[in-house]
Amino acid sequence: MTDRTTAGTPTMNGWRKSSYSDPNGGSCLEVLDGDRCGVPVRDSKVPDGPAVVFSRAGWASFIVALQQ
């Protein structure tokens, strides 16, 4: 479940591309670690677009589910 979306993602520093992203520019997901409001996630092909912001607990649950 997401908390919110946010605009202005290009001005946020520290985005990292997922290690599972397609190196040829296909499916690319970026995550911003260390944001005080949660965990923003965006499409790296649309850096000027909005990001979905997950709560820290929601993101942690998502990561745990992926590892199972």
PDB file with one MODEL, atoms N, CA, C and O in Angstrom:
MODEL        1
ATOM      1  N   MET A   1       0.851  -1.169   0.000  1.00  0.00           N
ATOM      2  CA  MET A   1       0.000   0.000   0.000  1.00  0.00           C
ATOM      3  C   MET A   1       0.894   1.229   0.000  1.00  0.00           C
ATOM      4  O   MET A   1       1.868   1.292   0.750  1.00  0.00           O
ATOM      5  N   THR A   2       0.577   2.177  -0.815  1.00  0.00           N
ATOM      6  CA  THR A   2       1.377   3.394  -0.892  1.00  0.00           C
ATOM      7  C   THR A   2       0.813   4.464   0.011  1.00  0.00           C
ATOM      8  O   THR A   2      -0.387   4.500   0.283  1.00  0.00           O
ATOM      9  N   ASP A   3       1.672   5.319   0.463  1.00  0.00           N
ATOM     10  CA  ASP A   3       1.243   6.453   1.268  1.00  0.00           C
ATOM     11  C   ASP A   3       0.817   7.616   0.388  1.00  0.00           C
ATOM     12  O   ASP A   3      -0.191   8.268   0.657  1.00  0.00           O
ATOM     13  N   ARG A   4       1.580   7.874  -0.656  1.00  0.00           N
ATOM     14  CA  ARG A   4       1.332   9.058  -1.490  1.00  0.00           C
ATOM     15  C   ARG A   4       2.228   9.016  -2.722  1.00  0.00           C
ATOM     16  O   ARG A   4       3.074   8.134  -2.868  1.00  0.00           O
ATOM     17  N   THR A   5       2.026   9.973  -3.589  1.00  0.00           N
ATOM     18  CA  THR A   5       2.963  10.192  -4.687  1.00  0.00           C
ATOM     19  C   THR A   5       3.564  11.574  -4.489  1.00  0.00           C
ATOM     20  O   THR A   5       3.014  12.404  -3.764  1.00  0.00           O
ATOM     21  N   THR A   6       4.676  11.809  -5.127  1.00  0.00           N
ATOM     22  CA  THR A   6       5.326  13.104  -5.008  1.00  0.00           C
ATOM     23  C   THR A   6       5.838  13.547  -6.368  1.00  0.00           C
ATOM     24  O   THR A   6       6.358  12.737  -7.136  1.00  0.00           O
ATOM     25  N   ALA A   7       5.694  14.809  -6.659  1.00  0.00           N
ATOM     26  CA  ALA A   7       6.249  15.398  -7.877  1.00  0.00           C
ATOM     27  C   ALA A   7       7.622  15.968  -7.541  1.00  0.00           C
ATOM     28  O   ALA A   7       8.042  15.930  -6.385  1.00  0.00           O
ATOM     29  N   GLY A   8       8.310  16.486  -8.523  1.00  0.00           N
ATOM     30  CA  GLY A   8       9.595  17.127  -8.273  1.00  0.00           C
ATOM     31  C   GLY A   8      10.723  16.145  -7.993  1.00  0.00           C
ATOM     32  O   GLY A   8      11.719  16.505  -7.365  1.00  0.00           O
ATOM     33  N   THR A   9      10.575  14.919  -8.449  1.00  0.00           N
ATOM     34  CA  THR A   9      11.608  13.928  -8.162  1.00  0.00           C
ATOM     35  C   THR A   9      12.978  14.260  -8.759  1.00  0.00           C
ATOM     36  O   THR A   9      13.985  13.803  -8.218  1.00  0.00           O
ATOM     37  N   PRO A  10      13.069  15.038  -9.853  1.00  0.00           N
ATOM     38  CA  PRO A  10      14.407  15.348 -10.368  1.00  0.00           C
ATOM     39  C   PRO A  10      15.266  16.133  -9.384  1.00  0.00           C
ATOM     40  O   PRO A  10      16.493  16.073  -9.458  1.00  0.00           O
ATOM     41  N   THR A  11      14.650  16.861  -8.474  1.00  0.00           N
ATOM     42  CA  THR A  11      15.424  17.669  -7.530  1.00  0.00           C
ATOM     43  C   THR A  11      15.909  16.856  -6.333  1.00  0.00           C
ATOM     44  O   THR A  11      16.694  17.351  -5.525  1.00  0.00           O
ATOM     45  N   MET A  12      15.449  15.617  -6.217  1.00  0.00           N
ATOM     46  CA  MET A  12      15.865  14.758  -5.111  1.00  0.00           C
ATOM     47  C   MET A  12      17.157  14.050  -5.504  1.00  0.00           C
ATOM     48  O   MET A  12      17.245  13.480  -6.591  1.00  0.00           O
ATOM     49  N   ASN A  13      18.144  14.082  -4.639  1.00  0.00           N
ATOM     50  CA  ASN A  13      19.445  13.477  -4.928  1.00  0.00           C
ATOM     51  C   ASN A  13      19.576  12.105  -4.270  1.00  0.00           C
ATOM     52  O   ASN A  13      18.998  11.860  -3.211  1.00  0.00           O
ATOM     53  N   GLY A  14      20.342  11.209  -4.906  1.00  0.00           N
ATOM     54  CA  GLY A  14      20.653   9.930  -4.305  1.00  0.00           C
ATOM     55  C   GLY A  14      19.890   8.749  -4.874  1.00  0.00           C
ATOM     56  O   GLY A  14      19.905   7.670  -4.282  1.00  0.00           O
ATOM     57  N   TRP A  15      19.225   8.924  -6.008  1.00  0.00           N
ATOM     58  CA  TRP A  15      18.489   7.820  -6.619  1.00  0.00           C
ATOM     59  C   TRP A  15      19.455   6.719  -7.027  1.00  0.00           C
ATOM     60  O   TRP A  15      20.556   6.996  -7.502  1.00  0.00           O
ATOM     61  N   ARG A  16      19.039   5.461  -6.840  1.00  0.00           N
ATOM     62  CA  ARG A  16      19.847   4.337  -7.312  1.00  0.00           C
ATOM     63  C   ARG A  16      18.947   3.403  -8.108  1.00  0.00           C
ATOM     64  O   ARG A  16      17.787   3.179  -7.764  1.00  0.00           O
ATOM     65  N   LYS A  17      19.512   2.870  -9.174  1.00  0.00           N
ATOM     66  CA  LYS A  17      18.761   1.964 -10.039  1.00  0.00           C
ATOM     67  C   LYS A  17      18.764   0.571  -9.425  1.00  0.00           C
ATOM     68  O   LYS A  17      19.778   0.120  -8.892  1.00  0.00           O
ATOM     69  N   SER A  18      17.642  -0.095  -9.503  1.00  0.00           N
ATOM     70  CA  SER A  18      17.524  -1.460  -9.007  1.00  0.00           C
ATOM     71  C   SER A  18      18.501  -2.369  -9.736  1.00  0.00           C
ATOM     72  O   SER A  18      18.711  -2.229 -10.940  1.00  0.00           O
ATOM     73  N   SER A  19      19.091  -3.296  -9.004  1.00  0.00           N
ATOM     74  CA  SER A  19      20.009  -4.258  -9.618  1.00  0.00           C
ATOM     75  C   SER A  19      19.269  -5.210 -10.554  1.00  0.00           C
ATOM     76  O   SER A  19      19.897  -5.912 -11.345  1.00  0.00           O
ATOM     77  N   TYR A  20      17.957  -5.240 -10.470  1.00  0.00           N
ATOM     78  CA  TYR A  20      17.150  -6.096 -11.344  1.00  0.00           C
ATOM     79  C   TYR A  20      16.685  -5.368 -12.595  1.00  0.00           C
ATOM     80  O   TYR A  20      15.990  -5.958 -13.422  1.00  0.00           O
ATOM     81  N   SER A  21      17.050  -4.100 -12.754  1.00  0.00           N
ATOM     82  CA  SER A  21      16.630  -3.333 -13.921  1.00  0.00           C
ATOM     83  C   SER A  21      17.305  -3.837 -15.179  1.00  0.00           C
ATOM     84  O   SER A  21      18.414  -4.371 -15.144  1.00  0.00           O
ATOM     85  N   ASP A  22      16.621  -3.657 -16.280  1.00  0.00           N
ATOM     86  CA  ASP A  22      17.118  -4.069 -17.589  1.00  0.00           C
ATOM     87  C   ASP A  22      18.243  -3.129 -18.032  1.00  0.00           C
ATOM     88  O   ASP A  22      18.020  -1.922 -18.126  1.00  0.00           O
ATOM     89  N   PRO A  23      19.440  -3.647 -18.306  1.00  0.00           N
ATOM     90  CA  PRO A  23      20.550  -2.780 -18.704  1.00  0.00           C
ATOM     91  C   PRO A  23      20.343  -2.124 -20.066  1.00  0.00           C
ATOM     92  O   PRO A  23      21.064  -1.187 -20.408  1.00  0.00           O
ATOM     93  N   ASN A  24      19.375  -2.595 -20.847  1.00  0.00           N
ATOM     94  CA  ASN A  24      19.111  -2.045 -22.177  1.00  0.00           C
ATOM     95  C   ASN A  24      18.030  -0.968 -22.168  1.00  0.00           C
ATOM     96  O   ASN A  24      17.535  -0.581 -23.227  1.00  0.00           O
ATOM     97  N   GLY A  25      17.665  -0.487 -21.002  1.00  0.00           N
ATOM     98  CA  GLY A  25      16.698   0.600 -20.919  1.00  0.00           C
ATOM     99  C   GLY A  25      15.253   0.153 -20.856  1.00  0.00           C
ATOM    100  O   GLY A  25      14.351   0.971 -21.032  1.00  0.00           O
ATOM    101  N   GLY A  26      15.011  -1.114 -20.611  1.00  0.00           N
ATOM    102  CA  GLY A  26      13.642  -1.625 -20.522  1.00  0.00           C
ATOM    103  C   GLY A  26      13.026  -1.295 -19.179  1.00  0.00           C
ATOM    104  O   GLY A  26      12.743  -0.133 -18.888  1.00  0.00           O
ATOM    105  N   SER A  27      12.822  -2.291 -18.380  1.00  0.00           N
ATOM    106  CA  SER A  27      12.202  -2.111 -17.065  1.00  0.00           C
ATOM    107  C   SER A  27      13.225  -1.554 -16.089  1.00  0.00           C
ATOM    108  O   SER A  27      14.128  -2.270 -15.654  1.00  0.00           O
ATOM    109  N   CYS A  28      13.090  -0.295 -15.748  1.00  0.00           N
ATOM    110  CA  CYS A  28      14.066   0.357 -14.866  1.00  0.00           C
ATOM    111  C   CYS A  28      13.356   1.023 -13.694  1.00  0.00           C
ATOM    112  O   CYS A  28      12.497   1.886 -13.869  1.00  0.00           O
ATOM    113  N   LEU A  29      13.731   0.608 -12.525  1.00  0.00           N
ATOM    114  CA  LEU A  29      13.156   1.124 -11.301  1.00  0.00           C
ATOM    115  C   LEU A  29      14.259   1.787 -10.496  1.00  0.00           C
ATOM    116  O   LEU A  29      15.351   1.236 -10.359  1.00  0.00           O
ATOM    117  N   GLU A  30      13.977   2.969  -9.962  1.00  0.00           N
ATOM    118  CA  GLU A  30      14.931   3.657  -9.100  1.00  0.00           C
ATOM    119  C   GLU A  30      14.317   3.873  -7.726  1.00  0.00           C
ATOM    120  O   GLU A  30      13.119   4.121  -7.590  1.00  0.00           O
ATOM    121  N   VAL A  31      15.169   3.770  -6.712  1.00  0.00           N
ATOM    122  CA  VAL A  31      14.760   3.928  -5.325  1.00  0.00           C
ATOM    123  C   VAL A  31      15.616   5.025  -4.702  1.00  0.00           C
ATOM    124  O   VAL A  31      16.807   5.138  -4.994  1.00  0.00           O
ATOM    125  N   LEU A  32      15.007   5.819  -3.852  1.00  0.00           N
ATOM    126  CA  LEU A  32      15.746   6.862  -3.138  1.00  0.00           C
ATOM    127  C   LEU A  32      15.839   6.462  -1.676  1.00  0.00           C
ATOM    128  O   LEU A  32      14.855   6.536  -0.940  1.00  0.00           O
ATOM    129  N   ASP A  33      17.023   6.038  -1.258  1.00  0.00           N
ATOM    130  CA  ASP A  33      17.240   5.655   0.136  1.00  0.00           C
ATOM    131  C   ASP A  33      17.462   6.893   0.987  1.00  0.00           C
ATOM    132  O   ASP A  33      17.973   7.906   0.509  1.00  0.00           O
ATOM    133  N   GLY A  34      17.079   6.804   2.237  1.00  0.00           N
ATOM    134  CA  GLY A  34      17.378   7.875   3.180  1.00  0.00           C
ATOM    135  C   GLY A  34      16.423   9.044   3.157  1.00  0.00           C
ATOM    136  O   GLY A  34      16.688  10.057   3.804  1.00  0.00           O
ATOM    137  N   ASP A  35      15.319   8.945   2.435  1.00  0.00           N
ATOM    138  CA  ASP A  35      14.340  10.025   2.438  1.00  0.00           C
ATOM    139  C   ASP A  35      13.622  10.020   3.784  1.00  0.00           C
ATOM    140  O   ASP A  35      13.241   8.953   4.266  1.00  0.00           O
ATOM    141  N   ARG A  36      13.431  11.160   4.390  1.00  0.00           N
ATOM    142  CA  ARG A  36      12.838  11.228   5.725  1.00  0.00           C
ATOM    143  C   ARG A  36      11.348  10.931   5.738  1.00  0.00           C
ATOM    144  O   ARG A  36      10.777  10.666   6.796  1.00  0.00           O
ATOM    145  N   CYS A  37      10.716  10.975   4.577  1.00  0.00           N
ATOM    146  CA  CYS A  37       9.261  10.782   4.513  1.00  0.00           C
ATOM    147  C   CYS A  37       8.853   9.359   4.155  1.00  0.00           C
ATOM    148  O   CYS A  37       7.670   9.032   4.251  1.00  0.00           O
ATOM    149  N   GLY A  38       9.771   8.513   3.751  1.00  0.00           N
ATOM    150  CA  GLY A  38       9.446   7.159   3.337  1.00  0.00           C
ATOM    151  C   GLY A  38      10.440   6.677   2.305  1.00  0.00           C
ATOM    152  O   GLY A  38      11.607   7.069   2.324  1.00  0.00           O
ATOM    153  N   VAL A  39       9.977   5.818   1.395  1.00  0.00           N
ATOM    154  CA  VAL A  39      10.848   5.262   0.364  1.00  0.00           C
ATOM    155  C   VAL A  39      10.244   5.585  -1.006  1.00  0.00           C
ATOM    156  O   VAL A  39       9.345   4.880  -1.462  1.00  0.00           O
ATOM    157  N   PRO A  40      10.729   6.646  -1.668  1.00  0.00           N
ATOM    158  CA  PRO A  40      10.247   6.983  -3.006  1.00  0.00           C
ATOM    159  C   PRO A  40      10.773   5.993  -4.047  1.00  0.00           C
ATOM    160  O   PRO A  40      11.928   5.571  -3.996  1.00  0.00           O
ATOM    161  N   VAL A  41       9.904   5.634  -4.986  1.00  0.00           N
ATOM    162  CA  VAL A  41      10.244   4.722  -6.083  1.00  0.00           C
ATOM    163  C   VAL A  41       9.727   5.369  -7.363  1.00  0.00           C
ATOM    164  O   VAL A  41       8.599   5.860  -7.406  1.00  0.00           O
ATOM    165  N   ARG A  42      10.566   5.366  -8.415  1.00  0.00           N
ATOM    166  CA  ARG A  42      10.134   5.970  -9.678  1.00  0.00           C
ATOM    167  C   ARG A  42      10.616   5.154 -10.867  1.00  0.00           C
ATOM    168  O   ARG A  42      11.471   4.278 -10.737  1.00  0.00           O
ATOM    169  N   ASP A  43      10.056   5.457 -12.015  1.00  0.00           N
ATOM    170  CA  ASP A  43      10.461   4.868 -13.285  1.00  0.00           C
ATOM    171  C   ASP A  43      11.656   5.678 -13.787  1.00  0.00           C
ATOM    172  O   ASP A  43      11.527   6.879 -14.022  1.00  0.00           O
ATOM    173  N   SER A  44      12.804   5.045 -13.952  1.00  0.00           N
ATOM    174  CA  SER A  44      14.003   5.787 -14.349  1.00  0.00           C
ATOM    175  C   SER A  44      13.895   6.355 -15.762  1.00  0.00           C
ATOM    176  O   SER A  44      14.632   7.275 -16.117  1.00  0.00           O
ATOM    177  N   LYS A  45      12.987   5.816 -16.568  1.00  0.00           N
ATOM    178  CA  LYS A  45      12.807   6.337 -17.924  1.00  0.00           C
ATOM    179  C   LYS A  45      12.017   7.641 -17.925  1.00  0.00           C
ATOM    180  O   LYS A  45      11.968   8.342 -18.936  1.00  0.00           O
ATOM    181  N   VAL A  46      11.393   7.968 -16.780  1.00  0.00           N
ATOM    182  CA  VAL A  46      10.600   9.194 -16.653  1.00  0.00           C
ATOM    183  C   VAL A  46      11.040   9.927 -15.383  1.00  0.00           C
ATOM    184  O   VAL A  46      10.256  10.053 -14.443  1.00  0.00           O
ATOM    185  N   PRO A  47      12.285  10.410 -15.345  1.00  0.00           N
ATOM    186  CA  PRO A  47      12.799  11.036 -14.122  1.00  0.00           C
ATOM    187  C   PRO A  47      12.067  12.322 -13.730  1.00  0.00           C
ATOM    188  O   PRO A  47      12.124  12.739 -12.573  1.00  0.00           O
ATOM    189  N   ASP A  48      11.383  12.949 -14.684  1.00  0.00           N
ATOM    190  CA  ASP A  48      10.620  14.154 -14.372  1.00  0.00           C
ATOM    191  C   ASP A  48       9.218  13.825 -13.865  1.00  0.00           C
ATOM    192  O   ASP A  48       8.478  14.715 -13.447  1.00  0.00           O
ATOM    193  N   GLY A  49       8.861  12.554 -13.906  1.00  0.00           N
ATOM    194  CA  GLY A  49       7.532  12.141 -13.472  1.00  0.00           C
ATOM    195  C   GLY A  49       7.464  11.972 -11.963  1.00  0.00           C
ATOM    196  O   GLY A  49       8.453  12.174 -11.259  1.00  0.00           O
ATOM    197  N   PRO A  50       6.301  11.606 -11.480  1.00  0.00           N
ATOM    198  CA  PRO A  50       6.125  11.448 -10.031  1.00  0.00           C
ATOM    199  C   PRO A  50       6.763  10.163  -9.517  1.00  0.00           C
ATOM    200  O   PRO A  50       7.091   9.261 -10.288  1.00  0.00           O
ATOM    201  N   ALA A  51       6.928  10.101  -8.225  1.00  0.00           N
ATOM    202  CA  ALA A  51       7.402   8.887  -7.557  1.00  0.00           C
ATOM    203  C   ALA A  51       6.297   8.417  -6.622  1.00  0.00           C
ATOM    204  O   ALA A  51       5.545   9.220  -6.070  1.00  0.00           O
ATOM    205  N   VAL A  52       6.213   7.121  -6.458  1.00  0.00           N
ATOM    206  CA  VAL A  52       5.318   6.546  -5.469  1.00  0.00           C
ATOM    207  C   VAL A  52       6.126   6.441  -4.183  1.00  0.00           C
ATOM    208  O   VAL A  52       7.250   5.940  -4.199  1.00  0.00           O
ATOM    209  N   VAL A  53       5.570   6.906  -3.079  1.00  0.00           N
ATOM    210  CA  VAL A  53       6.290   6.896  -1.812  1.00  0.00           C
ATOM    211  C   VAL A  53       5.655   5.861  -0.882  1.00  0.00           C
ATOM    212  O   VAL A  53       4.498   5.985  -0.479  1.00  0.00           O
ATOM    213  N   PHE A  54       6.438   4.849  -0.559  1.00  0.00           N
ATOM    214  CA  PHE A  54       5.997   3.798   0.342  1.00  0.00           C
ATOM    215  C   PHE A  54       6.404   4.142   1.771  1.00  0.00           C
ATOM    216  O   PHE A  54       7.435   4.779   1.984  1.00  0.00           O
ATOM    217  N   SER A  55       5.612   3.732   2.737  1.00  0.00           N
ATOM    218  CA  SER A  55       6.041   3.874   4.123  1.00  0.00           C
ATOM    219  C   SER A  55       7.247   2.957   4.322  1.00  0.00           C
ATOM    220  O   SER A  55       7.420   1.994   3.574  1.00  0.00           O
ATOM    221  N   ARG A  56       8.067   3.242   5.304  1.00  0.00           N
ATOM    222  CA  ARG A  56       9.232   2.388   5.555  1.00  0.00           C
ATOM    223  C   ARG A  56       8.802   0.962   5.892  1.00  0.00           C
ATOM    224  O   ARG A  56       9.415  -0.004   5.437  1.00  0.00           O
ATOM    225  N   ALA A  57       7.750   0.838   6.687  1.00  0.00           N
ATOM    226  CA  ALA A  57       7.259  -0.495   7.058  1.00  0.00           C
ATOM    227  C   ALA A  57       6.708  -1.235   5.840  1.00  0.00           C
ATOM    228  O   ALA A  57       6.931  -2.436   5.688  1.00  0.00           O
ATOM    229  N   GLY A  58       5.998  -0.526   4.984  1.00  0.00           N
ATOM    230  CA  GLY A  58       5.467  -1.137   3.768  1.00  0.00           C
ATOM    231  C   GLY A  58       6.566  -1.611   2.839  1.00  0.00           C
ATOM    232  O   GLY A  58       6.480  -2.699   2.269  1.00  0.00           O
ATOM    233  N   TRP A  59       7.603  -0.796   2.684  1.00  0.00           N
ATOM    234  CA  TRP A  59       8.735  -1.164   1.824  1.00  0.00           C
ATOM    235  C   TRP A  59       9.474  -2.363   2.411  1.00  0.00           C
ATOM    236  O   TRP A  59       9.848  -3.277   1.677  1.00  0.00           O
ATOM    237  N   ALA A  60       9.686  -2.368   3.721  1.00  0.00           N
ATOM    238  CA  ALA A  60      10.369  -3.484   4.373  1.00  0.00           C
ATOM    239  C   ALA A  60       9.580  -4.779   4.185  1.00  0.00           C
ATOM    240  O   ALA A  60      10.171  -5.829   3.934  1.00  0.00           O
ATOM    241  N   SER A  61       8.262  -4.717   4.303  1.00  0.00           N
ATOM    242  CA  SER A  61       7.428  -5.902   4.082  1.00  0.00           C
ATOM    243  C   SER A  61       7.537  -6.390   2.643  1.00  0.00           C
ATOM    244  O   SER A  61       7.576  -7.595   2.395  1.00  0.00           O
ATOM    245  N   PHE A  62       7.587  -5.465   1.703  1.00  0.00           N
ATOM    246  CA  PHE A  62       7.733  -5.807   0.286  1.00  0.00           C
ATOM    247  C   PHE A  62       9.051  -6.533   0.041  1.00  0.00           C
ATOM    248  O   PHE A  62       9.078  -7.553  -0.647  1.00  0.00           O
ATOM    249  N   ILE A  63      10.140  -6.015   0.596  1.00  0.00           N
ATOM    250  CA  ILE A  63      11.460  -6.625   0.410  1.00  0.00           C
ATOM    251  C   ILE A  63      11.497  -8.029   1.027  1.00  0.00           C
ATOM    252  O   ILE A  63      12.042  -8.954   0.425  1.00  0.00           O
ATOM    253  N   VAL A  64      10.925  -8.189   2.213  1.00  0.00           N
ATOM    254  CA  VAL A  64      10.881  -9.501   2.859  1.00  0.00           C
ATOM    255  C   VAL A  64      10.097 -10.479   1.987  1.00  0.00           C
ATOM    256  O   VAL A  64      10.512 -11.626   1.816  1.00  0.00           O
ATOM    257  N   ALA A  65       8.977 -10.040   1.441  1.00  0.00           N
ATOM    258  CA  ALA A  65       8.167 -10.925   0.587  1.00  0.00           C
ATOM    259  C   ALA A  65       8.940 -11.344  -0.668  1.00  0.00           C
ATOM    260  O   ALA A  65       8.798 -12.478  -1.127  1.00  0.00           O
ATOM    261  N   LEU A  66       9.747 -10.452  -1.223  1.00  0.00           N
ATOM    262  CA  LEU A  66      10.543 -10.782  -2.409  1.00  0.00           C
ATOM    263  C   LEU A  66      11.612 -11.836  -2.099  1.00  0.00           C
ATOM    264  O   LEU A  66      11.970 -12.640  -2.960  1.00  0.00           O
ATOM    265  N   GLN A  67      12.106 -11.825  -0.889  1.00  0.00           N
ATOM    266  CA  GLN A  67      13.205 -12.725  -0.526  1.00  0.00           C
ATOM    267  C   GLN A  67      12.717 -14.128  -0.183  1.00  0.00           C
ATOM    268  O   GLN A  67      13.532 -15.036  -0.023  1.00  0.00           O
ATOM    269  N   GLN A  68      11.429 -14.320  -0.070  1.00  0.00           N
ATOM    270  CA  GLN A  68      10.902 -15.634   0.305  1.00  0.00           C
ATOM    271  C   GLN A  68      10.749 -16.525  -0.895  1.00  0.00           C
ATOM    272  O   GLN A  68      10.317 -17.670  -0.762  1.00  0.00           O
TER     273      GLN A  68
ENDMDL
END
